């Protein structure tokens, strides 16, 4: 049964990960590992390995951009920031997510 739960959770996370990344970046720019840590802490991804291909696709789509930066004398890090297109996508995601999540919850409650 745990295997079934994990498969369902993985599929759901994949579907919402991009919106969650945009939501985190809407608050502030983050470097890759920092962003991965935030997602793992929220149980939205299992590892940073799945994040970097997504960030590359998001850059190609124009929803995020990156820059190399050195802060506090540390090594250079690649920081990601949300773009105007990304903010529009985040807004659309929030508009779609609310009703869908409510419909799913209602459907599940009917079965309980």
Chimera marker file (.cmm) of the C-alpha trace (Angstrom):
<marker_set name="trace">
<marker id="1" x="0.000" y="0.000" z="0.000" r="1" g="1" b="0" radius="0.5"/>
<marker id="2" x="2.884" y="2.397" z="0.723" r="1" g="1" b="0" radius="0.5"/>
<marker id="3" x="4.125" y="1.903" z="-2.835" r="1" g="1" b="0" radius="0.5"/>
<marker id="4" x="0.739" y="2.994" z="-4.186" r="1" g="1" b="0" radius="0.5"/>
<marker id="5" x="0.687" y="6.083" z="-1.962" r="1" g="1" b="0" radius="0.5"/>
<marker id="6" x="4.194" y="7.047" z="-3.034" r="1" g="1" b="0" radius="0.5"/>
<marker id="7" x="3.345" y="6.674" z="-6.728" r="1" g="1" b="0" radius="0.5"/>
<marker id="8" x="0.267" y="8.877" z="-6.307" r="1" g="1" b="0" radius="0.5"/>
<marker id="9" x="2.239" y="11.477" z="-4.334" r="1" g="1" b="0" radius="0.5"/>
<marker id="10" x="5.010" y="11.529" z="-6.953" r="1" g="1" b="0" radius="0.5"/>
<marker id="11" x="2.537" y="12.094" z="-9.770" r="1" g="1" b="0" radius="0.5"/>
<marker id="12" x="0.751" y="14.874" z="-7.893" r="1" g="1" b="0" radius="0.5"/>
<marker id="13" x="4.026" y="16.600" z="-7.006" r="1" g="1" b="0" radius="0.5"/>
<marker id="14" x="5.141" y="16.547" z="-10.643" r="1" g="1" b="0" radius="0.5"/>
<marker id="15" x="1.943" y="18.296" z="-11.640" r="1" g="1" b="0" radius="0.5"/>
<marker id="16" x="2.267" y="21.157" z="-9.172" r="1" g="1" b="0" radius="0.5"/>
<marker id="17" x="6.028" y="21.567" z="-8.824" r="1" g="1" b="0" radius="0.5"/>
<marker id="18" x="6.382" y="24.342" z="-11.386" r="1" g="1" b="0" radius="0.5"/>
<marker id="19" x="3.673" y="26.427" z="-9.707" r="1" g="1" b="0" radius="0.5"/>
<marker id="20" x="5.287" y="25.888" z="-6.319" r="1" g="1" b="0" radius="0.5"/>
<marker id="21" x="8.707" y="26.938" z="-7.623" r="1" g="1" b="0" radius="0.5"/>
<marker id="22" x="7.177" y="30.129" z="-9.014" r="1" g="1" b="0" radius="0.5"/>
<marker id="23" x="5.428" y="30.801" z="-5.695" r="1" g="1" b="0" radius="0.5"/>
<marker id="24" x="8.686" y="30.469" z="-3.765" r="1" g="1" b="0" radius="0.5"/>
<marker id="25" x="10.556" y="32.691" z="-6.225" r="1" g="1" b="0" radius="0.5"/>
<marker id="26" x="7.794" y="35.303" z="-6.055" r="1" g="1" b="0" radius="0.5"/>
<marker id="27" x="8.915" y="35.971" z="-2.465" r="1" g="1" b="0" radius="0.5"/>
<marker id="28" x="12.638" y="36.248" z="-3.222" r="1" g="1" b="0" radius="0.5"/>
<marker id="29" x="15.409" y="35.090" z="-5.526" r="1" g="1" b="0" radius="0.5"/>
<marker id="30" x="16.992" y="31.787" z="-4.477" r="1" g="1" b="0" radius="0.5"/>
<marker id="31" x="19.935" y="29.678" z="-5.539" r="1" g="1" b="0" radius="0.5"/>
<marker id="32" x="19.248" y="26.138" z="-6.693" r="1" g="1" b="0" radius="0.5"/>
<marker id="33" x="20.108" y="24.194" z="-3.541" r="1" g="1" b="0" radius="0.5"/>
<marker id="34" x="18.227" y="26.686" z="-1.380" r="1" g="1" b="0" radius="0.5"/>
<marker id="35" x="15.168" y="26.290" z="-3.579" r="1" g="1" b="0" radius="0.5"/>
<marker id="36" x="15.498" y="22.493" z="-3.481" r="1" g="1" b="0" radius="0.5"/>
<marker id="37" x="15.755" y="22.570" z="0.321" r="1" g="1" b="0" radius="0.5"/>
<marker id="38" x="12.573" y="24.649" z="0.538" r="1" g="1" b="0" radius="0.5"/>
<marker id="39" x="10.718" y="22.184" z="-1.694" r="1" g="1" b="0" radius="0.5"/>
<marker id="40" x="12.002" y="19.130" z="0.191" r="1" g="1" b="0" radius="0.5"/>
<marker id="41" x="11.041" y="20.726" z="3.524" r="1" g="1" b="0" radius="0.5"/>
<marker id="42" x="7.502" y="21.160" z="2.182" r="1" g="1" b="0" radius="0.5"/>
<marker id="43" x="7.496" y="17.554" z="0.904" r="1" g="1" b="0" radius="0.5"/>
<marker id="44" x="6.994" y="18.833" z="-2.650" r="1" g="1" b="0" radius="0.5"/>
<marker id="45" x="9.977" y="17.040" z="-4.168" r="1" g="1" b="0" radius="0.5"/>
<marker id="46" x="12.169" y="14.178" z="-3.070" r="1" g="1" b="0" radius="0.5"/>
<marker id="47" x="15.499" y="15.597" z="-4.250" r="1" g="1" b="0" radius="0.5"/>
<marker id="48" x="17.226" y="18.426" z="-6.036" r="1" g="1" b="0" radius="0.5"/>
<marker id="49" x="17.854" y="16.113" z="-8.997" r="1" g="1" b="0" radius="0.5"/>
<marker id="50" x="14.336" y="16.644" z="-10.296" r="1" g="1" b="0" radius="0.5"/>
<marker id="51" x="14.498" y="20.407" z="-9.792" r="1" g="1" b="0" radius="0.5"/>
<marker id="52" x="17.333" y="21.394" z="-12.134" r="1" g="1" b="0" radius="0.5"/>
<marker id="53" x="15.792" y="19.985" z="-15.330" r="1" g="1" b="0" radius="0.5"/>
<marker id="54" x="12.567" y="21.788" z="-14.398" r="1" g="1" b="0" radius="0.5"/>
<marker id="55" x="14.442" y="25.073" z="-13.842" r="1" g="1" b="0" radius="0.5"/>
<marker id="56" x="16.113" y="24.679" z="-17.246" r="1" g="1" b="0" radius="0.5"/>
<marker id="57" x="12.710" y="24.191" z="-18.901" r="1" g="1" b="0" radius="0.5"/>
<marker id="58" x="11.310" y="27.166" z="-17.007" r="1" g="1" b="0" radius="0.5"/>
<marker id="59" x="14.216" y="29.309" z="-18.213" r="1" g="1" b="0" radius="0.5"/>
<marker id="60" x="13.587" y="28.259" z="-21.799" r="1" g="1" b="0" radius="0.5"/>
<marker id="61" x="9.907" y="29.108" z="-21.371" r="1" g="1" b="0" radius="0.5"/>
<marker id="62" x="10.825" y="32.518" z="-19.956" r="1" g="1" b="0" radius="0.5"/>
<marker id="63" x="9.155" y="32.131" z="-16.556" r="1" g="1" b="0" radius="0.5"/>
<marker id="64" x="12.458" y="32.349" z="-14.641" r="1" g="1" b="0" radius="0.5"/>
<marker id="65" x="15.926" y="33.694" z="-15.335" r="1" g="1" b="0" radius="0.5"/>
<marker id="66" x="19.211" y="33.041" z="-13.599" r="1" g="1" b="0" radius="0.5"/>
<marker id="67" x="22.367" y="34.905" z="-12.751" r="1" g="1" b="0" radius="0.5"/>
<marker id="68" x="25.665" y="34.020" z="-11.089" r="1" g="1" b="0" radius="0.5"/>
<marker id="69" x="26.341" y="35.917" z="-7.906" r="1" g="1" b="0" radius="0.5"/>
<marker id="70" x="28.738" y="35.873" z="-4.971" r="1" g="1" b="0" radius="0.5"/>
<marker id="71" x="27.249" y="36.776" z="-1.599" r="1" g="1" b="0" radius="0.5"/>
<marker id="72" x="29.020" y="37.068" z="1.748" r="1" g="1" b="0" radius="0.5"/>
<marker id="73" x="32.343" y="35.956" z="0.305" r="1" g="1" b="0" radius="0.5"/>
<marker id="74" x="31.028" y="32.496" z="-0.563" r="1" g="1" b="0" radius="0.5"/>
<marker id="75" x="31.532" y="30.725" z="-3.858" r="1" g="1" b="0" radius="0.5"/>
<marker id="76" x="29.529" y="31.872" z="-6.899" r="1" g="1" b="0" radius="0.5"/>
<marker id="77" x="25.974" y="30.557" z="-6.933" r="1" g="1" b="0" radius="0.5"/>
<marker id="78" x="23.346" y="30.510" z="-9.631" r="1" g="1" b="0" radius="0.5"/>
<marker id="79" x="20.354" y="32.493" z="-8.406" r="1" g="1" b="0" radius="0.5"/>
<marker id="80" x="16.916" y="32.133" z="-9.956" r="1" g="1" b="0" radius="0.5"/>
<marker id="81" x="14.318" y="34.868" z="-10.147" r="1" g="1" b="0" radius="0.5"/>
<marker id="82" x="10.776" y="34.965" z="-11.418" r="1" g="1" b="0" radius="0.5"/>
<marker id="83" x="10.070" y="37.011" z="-14.552" r="1" g="1" b="0" radius="0.5"/>
<marker id="84" x="6.947" y="38.956" z="-15.486" r="1" g="1" b="0" radius="0.5"/>
<marker id="85" x="5.870" y="35.957" z="-17.584" r="1" g="1" b="0" radius="0.5"/>
<marker id="86" x="6.464" y="33.763" z="-14.553" r="1" g="1" b="0" radius="0.5"/>
<marker id="87" x="4.289" y="36.019" z="-12.395" r="1" g="1" b="0" radius="0.5"/>
<marker id="88" x="1.514" y="35.768" z="-14.978" r="1" g="1" b="0" radius="0.5"/>
<marker id="89" x="1.901" y="31.986" z="-14.987" r="1" g="1" b="0" radius="0.5"/>
<marker id="90" x="1.817" y="31.903" z="-11.173" r="1" g="1" b="0" radius="0.5"/>
<marker id="91" x="-1.371" y="33.931" z="-11.179" r="1" g="1" b="0" radius="0.5"/>
<marker id="92" x="-2.952" y="31.575" z="-13.713" r="1" g="1" b="0" radius="0.5"/>
<marker id="93" x="-1.790" y="28.546" z="-11.719" r="1" g="1" b="0" radius="0.5"/>
<marker id="94" x="-3.417" y="29.929" z="-8.556" r="1" g="1" b="0" radius="0.5"/>
<marker id="95" x="-6.661" y="30.618" z="-10.422" r="1" g="1" b="0" radius="0.5"/>
<marker id="96" x="-6.758" y="27.069" z="-11.791" r="1" g="1" b="0" radius="0.5"/>
<marker id="97" x="-5.487" y="25.315" z="-8.654" r="1" g="1" b="0" radius="0.5"/>
<marker id="98" x="-8.138" y="26.688" z="-6.299" r="1" g="1" b="0" radius="0.5"/>
<marker id="99" x="-11.175" y="25.294" z="-8.112" r="1" g="1" b="0" radius="0.5"/>
<marker id="100" x="-9.457" y="22.019" z="-9.034" r="1" g="1" b="0" radius="0.5"/>
<marker id="101" x="-8.352" y="21.330" z="-5.467" r="1" g="1" b="0" radius="0.5"/>
<marker id="102" x="-11.843" y="22.135" z="-4.224" r="1" g="1" b="0" radius="0.5"/>
<marker id="103" x="-13.440" y="19.811" z="-6.793" r="1" g="1" b="0" radius="0.5"/>
<marker id="104" x="-11.072" y="17.001" z="-5.814" r="1" g="1" b="0" radius="0.5"/>
<marker id="105" x="-11.781" y="17.548" z="-2.110" r="1" g="1" b="0" radius="0.5"/>
<marker id="106" x="-15.540" y="17.589" z="-2.736" r="1" g="1" b="0" radius="0.5"/>
<marker id="107" x="-15.350" y="14.404" z="-4.781" r="1" g="1" b="0" radius="0.5"/>
<marker id="108" x="-13.309" y="12.635" z="-2.109" r="1" g="1" b="0" radius="0.5"/>
<marker id="109" x="-15.684" y="13.781" z="0.648" r="1" g="1" b="0" radius="0.5"/>
<marker id="110" x="-18.642" y="12.339" z="-1.292" r="1" g="1" b="0" radius="0.5"/>
<marker id="111" x="-16.904" y="8.936" z="-1.270" r="1" g="1" b="0" radius="0.5"/>
<marker id="112" x="-16.089" y="9.011" z="2.452" r="1" g="1" b="0" radius="0.5"/>
<link id1="1" id2="2" r="1" g="1" b="0" radius="0.2"/>
<link id1="2" id2="3" r="1" g="1" b="0" radius="0.2"/>
<link id1="3" id2="4" r="1" g="1" b="0" radius="0.2"/>
<link id1="4" id2="5" r="1" g="1" b="0" radius="0.2"/>
<link id1="5" id2="6" r="1" g="1" b="0" radius="0.2"/>
<link id1="6" id2="7" r="1" g="1" b="0" radius="0.2"/>
<link id1="7" id2="8" r="1" g="1" b="0" radius="0.2"/>
<link id1="8" id2="9" r="1" g="1" b="0" radius="0.2"/>
<link id1="9" id2="10" r="1" g="1" b="0" radius="0.2"/>
<link id1="10" id2="11" r="1" g="1" b="0" radius="0.2"/>
<link id1="11" id2="12" r="1" g="1" b="0" radius="0.2"/>
<link id1="12" id2="13" r="1" g="1" b="0" radius="0.2"/>
<link id1="13" id2="14" r="1" g="1" b="0" radius="0.2"/>
<link id1="14" id2="15" r="1" g="1" b="0" radius="0.2"/>
<link id1="15" id2="16" r="1" g="1" b="0" radius="0.2"/>
<link id1="16" id2="17" r="1" g="1" b="0" radius="0.2"/>
<link id1="17" id2="18" r="1" g="1" b="0" radius="0.2"/>
<link id1="18" id2="19" r="1" g="1" b="0" radius="0.2"/>
<link id1="19" id2="20" r="1" g="1" b="0" radius="0.2"/>
<link id1="20" id2="21" r="1" g="1" b="0" radius="0.2"/>
<link id1="21" id2="22" r="1" g="1" b="0" radius="0.2"/>
<link id1="22" id2="23" r="1" g="1" b="0" radius="0.2"/>
<link id1="23" id2="24" r="1" g="1" b="0" radius="0.2"/>
<link id1="24" id2="25" r="1" g="1" b="0" radius="0.2"/>
<link id1="25" id2="26" r="1" g="1" b="0" radius="0.2"/>
<link id1="26" id2="27" r="1" g="1" b="0" radius="0.2"/>
<link id1="27" id2="28" r="1" g="1" b="0" radius="0.2"/>
<link id1="28" id2="29" r="1" g="1" b="0" radius="0.2"/>
<link id1="29" id2="30" r="1" g="1" b="0" radius="0.2"/>
<link id1="30" id2="31" r="1" g="1" b="0" radius="0.2"/>
<link id1="31" id2="32" r="1" g="1" b="0" radius="0.2"/>
<link id1="32" id2="33" r="1" g="1" b="0" radius="0.2"/>
<link id1="33" id2="34" r="1" g="1" b="0" radius="0.2"/>
<link id1="34" id2="35" r="1" g="1" b="0" radius="0.2"/>
<link id1="35" id2="36" r="1" g="1" b="0" radius="0.2"/>
<link id1="36" id2="37" r="1" g="1" b="0" radius="0.2"/>
<link id1="37" id2="38" r="1" g="1" b="0" radius="0.2"/>
<link id1="38" id2="39" r="1" g="1" b="0" radius="0.2"/>
<link id1="39" id2="40" r="1" g="1" b="0" radius="0.2"/>
<link id1="40" id2="41" r="1" g="1" b="0" radius="0.2"/>
<link id1="41" id2="42" r="1" g="1" b="0" radius="0.2"/>
<link id1="42" id2="43" r="1" g="1" b="0" radius="0.2"/>
<link id1="43" id2="44" r="1" g="1" b="0" radius="0.2"/>
<link id1="44" id2="45" r="1" g="1" b="0" radius="0.2"/>
<link id1="45" id2="46" r="1" g="1" b="0" radius="0.2"/>
<link id1="46" id2="47" r="1" g="1" b="0" radius="0.2"/>
<link id1="47" id2="48" r="1" g="1" b="0" radius="0.2"/>
<link id1="48" id2="49" r="1" g="1" b="0" radius="0.2"/>
<link id1="49" id2="50" r="1" g="1" b="0" radius="0.2"/>
<link id1="50" id2="51" r="1" g="1" b="0" radius="0.2"/>
<link id1="51" id2="52" r="1" g="1" b="0" radius="0.2"/>
<link id1="52" id2="53" r="1" g="1" b="0" radius="0.2"/>
<link id1="53" id2="54" r="1" g="1" b="0" radius="0.2"/>
<link id1="54" id2="55" r="1" g="1" b="0" radius="0.2"/>
<link id1="55" id2="56" r="1" g="1" b="0" radius="0.2"/>
<link id1="56" id2="57" r="1" g="1" b="0" radius="0.2"/>
<link id1="57" id2="58" r="1" g="1" b="0" radius="0.2"/>
<link id1="58" id2="59" r="1" g="1" b="0" radius="0.2"/>
<link id1="59" id2="60" r="1" g="1" b="0" radius="0.2"/>
<link id1="60" id2="61" r="1" g="1" b="0" radius="0.2"/>
<link id1="61" id2="62" r="1" g="1" b="0" radius="0.2"/>
<link id1="62" id2="63" r="1" g="1" b="0" radius="0.2"/>
<link id1="63" id2="64" r="1" g="1" b="0" radius="0.2"/>
<link id1="64" id2="65" r="1" g="1" b="0" radius="0.2"/>
<link id1="65" id2="66" r="1" g="1" b="0" radius="0.2"/>
<link id1="66" id2="67" r="1" g="1" b="0" radius="0.2"/>
<link id1="67" id2="68" r="1" g="1" b="0" radius="0.2"/>
<link id1="68" id2="69" r="1" g="1" b="0" radius="0.2"/>
<link id1="69" id2="70" r="1" g="1" b="0" radius="0.2"/>
<link id1="70" id2="71" r="1" g="1" b="0" radius="0.2"/>
<link id1="71" id2="72" r="1" g="1" b="0" radius="0.2"/>
<link id1="72" id2="73" r="1" g="1" b="0" radius="0.2"/>
<link id1="73" id2="74" r="1" g="1" b="0" radius="0.2"/>
<link id1="74" id2="75" r="1" g="1" b="0" radius="0.2"/>
<link id1="75" id2="76" r="1" g="1" b="0" radius="0.2"/>
<link id1="76" id2="77" r="1" g="1" b="0" radius="0.2"/>
<link id1="77" id2="78" r="1" g="1" b="0" radius="0.2"/>
<link id1="78" id2="79" r="1" g="1" b="0" radius="0.2"/>
<link id1="79" id2="80" r="1" g="1" b="0" radius="0.2"/>
<link id1="80" id2="81" r="1" g="1" b="0" radius="0.2"/>
<link id1="81" id2="82" r="1" g="1" b="0" radius="0.2"/>
<link id1="82" id2="83" r="1" g="1" b="0" radius="0.2"/>
<link id1="83" id2="84" r="1" g="1" b="0" radius="0.2"/>
<link id1="84" id2="85" r="1" g="1" b="0" radius="0.2"/>
<link id1="85" id2="86" r="1" g="1" b="0" radius="0.2"/>
<link id1="86" id2="87" r="1" g="1" b="0" radius="0.2"/>
<link id1="87" id2="88" r="1" g="1" b="0" radius="0.2"/>
<link id1="88" id2="89" r="1" g="1" b="0" radius="0.2"/>
<link id1="89" id2="90" r="1" g="1" b="0" radius="0.2"/>
<link id1="90" id2="91" r="1" g="1" b="0" radius="0.2"/>
<link id1="91" id2="92" r="1" g="1" b="0" radius="0.2"/>
<link id1="92" id2="93" r="1" g="1" b="0" radius="0.2"/>
<link id1="93" id2="94" r="1" g="1" b="0" radius="0.2"/>
<link id1="94" id2="95" r="1" g="1" b="0" radius="0.2"/>
<link id1="95" id2="96" r="1" g="1" b="0" radius="0.2"/>
<link id1="96" id2="97" r="1" g="1" b="0" radius="0.2"/>
<link id1="97" id2="98" r="1" g="1" b="0" radius="0.2"/>
<link id1="98" id2="99" r="1" g="1" b="0" radius="0.2"/>
<link id1="99" id2="100" r="1" g="1" b="0" radius="0.2"/>
<link id1="100" id2="101" r="1" g="1" b="0" radius="0.2"/>
<link id1="101" id2="102" r="1" g="1" b="0" radius="0.2"/>
<link id1="102" id2="103" r="1" g="1" b="0" radius="0.2"/>
<link id1="103" id2="104" r="1" g="1" b="0" radius="0.2"/>
<link id1="104" id2="105" r="1" g="1" b="0" radius="0.2"/>
<link id1="105" id2="106" r="1" g="1" b="0" radius="0.2"/>
<link id1="106" id2="107" r="1" g="1" b="0" radius="0.2"/>
<link id1="107" id2="108" r="1" g="1" b="0" radius="0.2"/>
<link id1="108" id2="109" r="1" g="1" b="0" radius="0.2"/>
<link id1="109" id2="110" r="1" g="1" b="0" radius="0.2"/>
<link id1="110" id2="111" r="1" g="1" b="0" radius="0.2"/>
<link id1="111" id2="112" r="1" g="1" b="0" radius="0.2"/>
</marker_set>
